[in-house]
Structures are given as structure tokens and as C-alpha cells.
């Protein structure tokens, strides 16, 4: 398929009128949607937003402004931060035991994941950009990357009621 001057002019006209690449390919005949997109790109025709994204954006905007009454809008961030967590969440969060701290001493430097083997716990302690950041380094549970204490934090047991 050759792009003649007439076909290029027609492509530019249809593109500027807002036709989709599929519609342009259908009107020009004998080419695919991808060929139209490629030629438009090589001609440096202005890009257009995806119709899917535009529809989703319009739908979200309508949902936010028209459907939600003022009473249902989100609370300010300060109010959310000040609100205490529900009691059930506090009880579940307190159940796991804290990570063992005694494994930090010894000849192995646990400050880098590169110094740990697969037999050591890879649970990060602290923030990577702050001084004192290190990994737990305790003996790992069989087949897991963490020690048994950190496995309790990392993995949830399935309840019979949840099934």
C-alpha cells in the first residue's frame, strides 16, 4: 500500500475532523487502523486523548458533582487522621508478637539485603532513607523469606468462616 498525496491529504483532513483511526482506515480502504496511527505519528499530526479515558473522566466528574450530596463527601484529612481505628482492628493488630531484636548482634552485617542469605529474615526494620535501617536477620522459617515472628505479620491465615 502506497501513501499517495491524495490519501495523505484525506488522512490529515479526517484526522483534524476527529475521526477515529478505525474510521479513517475504513474510509481510505485497504489499510489497517495501525497503519493510520503510524502514518499520523510520522506526519506529526496532533495526538488526541483516548476516547476511553475521556469517557471515564467525564463519568467520574459527573459522579463527584451531581450524584454525591454534600453529606456524603469525604471528611477532611485532619479529621480522618484524628479518628481512632475501630476496636476490632486494634485487637487484631495487637495479636502478633513483635520481631525479635536480639539477632542484630553478631558477625553478620544485616544492613544490606546483599549480605543476607536465604536462611535469614529479610524483614526491613526502619525506613531505607534513614540511618539505622537494617533487616531482621533472624533465622528464616522454612520456605519463607521471614522469621516466624515476621511471618505472622506478613501472612494472614485463612479462616474457615471466610471460605
C-alpha positions in Angstrom: 0.0 0.0 0.0 1.4 3.3 -1.0 0.6 6.6 0.6 -0.2 8.9 -2.2 -0.5 12.7 -1.8 -4.3 12.4 -2.1 -4.5 9.7 0.6 -2.2 11.7 2.9 -4.4 14.9 2.4 -7.5 12.8 3.1 -5.9 11.3 6.3 -5.0 14.8 7.5 -8.5 16.1 6.9 -10.2 13.2 8.6 -7.8 13.3 11.5 -8.4 17.0 12.0 -12.2 16.4 11.9 -11.8 14.0 14.9 -12.5 10.7 13.2 -11.0 7.6 14.9 -8.1 5.7 13.4 -10.5 2.8 12.6 -13.0 5.1 10.9 -10.2 6.7 8.8 -8.9 3.3 7.8 -12.3 2.2 6.8 -12.9 5.3 4.7 -9.5 5.2 3.0 -9.9 1.4 2.3 -7.1 -1.2 2.0 -5.3 -0.2 5.2 -5.4 -1.0 8.9 -6.0 1.1 11.9 -2.4 0.7 13.0 -1.2 1.9 9.6 -3.3 5.1 10.1 -1.8 5.6 13.5 1.7 5.0 12.3 1.3 7.5 9.4 -0.3 10.1 11.7 2.7 9.7 14.0 5.2 10.1 11.2 3.4 13.1 9.9 3.5 14.6 13.4 -0.3 15.1 13.5 -1.5 16.3 16.9 -2.3 13.5 19.3 -5.8 13.1 20.8 -6.8 11.8 24.1 -8.1 8.3 24.2 -11.9 8.2 24.0 -12.0 5.6 26.8 -10.1 7.8 29.2 -12.2 10.8 28.2 -15.4 8.9 28.9 -14.1 7.6 32.2 -13.0 11.2 33.2 -16.4 12.6 32.3 -18.2 9.8 34.2 -16.1 10.4 37.3 -16.7 14.2 37.2 -20.4 13.7 36.9 -20.4 11.2 39.8 -18.4 13.5 42.0 -20.5 16.6 41.4 -24.0 15.5 40.6 -24.6 12.2 42.4 -22.9 12.7 45.8 -24.7 15.0 48.2 -22.6 17.2 50.5 -23.2 15.0 53.5 -21.6 12.0 51.6 -18.4 13.8 50.7 -15.1 12.7 52.3 -14.1 14.2 55.6 -11.1 16.4 55.8 -7.7 14.7 56.1 -7.2 16.0 59.6 -10.5 14.5 60.8 -9.6 11.1 59.3 -6.1 11.1 61.0 -7.6 12.1 64.3 -10.2 9.4 64.3 -9.2 6.3 66.3 -9.3 3.0 64.5 -12.2 0.6 65.1 -11.8 -1.6 68.2 -11.7 -4.8 66.2 -8.8 -3.6 64.1 -6.9 -2.6 67.3 -7.4 -6.1 68.8 -6.2 -7.9 65.7 -3.2 -5.6 65.2 -2.0 -6.3 68.8 -2.1 -10.1 68.5 1.2 -10.7 66.5 4.3 -10.7 68.6 7.0 -8.1 67.8 10.0 -9.0 65.8 13.0 -10.4 67.7 15.6 -7.8 68.3 18.4 -10.0 69.7 19.5 -11.2 66.3 21.1 -7.8 65.4 24.3 -8.6 67.3 26.9 -10.9 65.7 29.4 -11.1 62.9 26.9 -10.6 60.1 26.0 -7.1 59.0 22.2 -7.0 58.4 22.2 -3.5 56.9 22.0 -4.7 53.3 19.9 -7.4 51.6 23.1 -8.4 49.8 24.7 -9.6 53.0 21.7 -11.9 53.9 21.3 -15.4 52.6 18.1 -17.2 52.1 18.4 -18.6 55.6 18.0 -15.1 57.1 14.9 -13.0 57.7 14.6 -10.2 55.1 12.0 -8.1 57.0 13.0 -4.4 56.8 13.3 -2.5 60.0 13.1 1.3 59.7 13.0 3.4 56.6 15.6 2.8 53.8 16.4 6.5 53.6 17.0 6.9 57.4 20.1 6.0 59.4 19.9 2.7 61.3 17.9 0.9 58.6 18.5 -2.8 58.6 16.9 -6.2 58.0 15.9 -8.5 60.8 18.5 -11.2 60.0 16.9 -13.8 62.3 16.8 -17.5 61.1 14.1 -17.7 58.4 11.1 -20.0 58.6 11.5 -23.0 56.2 10.4 -22.0 52.7 9.8 -18.3 53.8 11.8 -15.1 53.4 10.9 -14.1 57.0 11.4 -15.4 60.5 8.3 -16.9 62.3 7.5 -13.7 64.1 7.5 -11.7 60.9 5.6 -14.4 59.0 2.8 -13.8 61.5 2.8 -10.1 60.4 3.3 -10.8 56.7 0.9 -13.6 56.0 -2.8 -13.9 57.0 -4.2 -17.3 58.0 -7.4 -18.1 56.2 -10.4 -18.5 58.5 -12.9 -21.3 58.0 -15.6 -18.7 58.1 -14.0 -16.7 55.3 -14.3 -19.6 52.9 
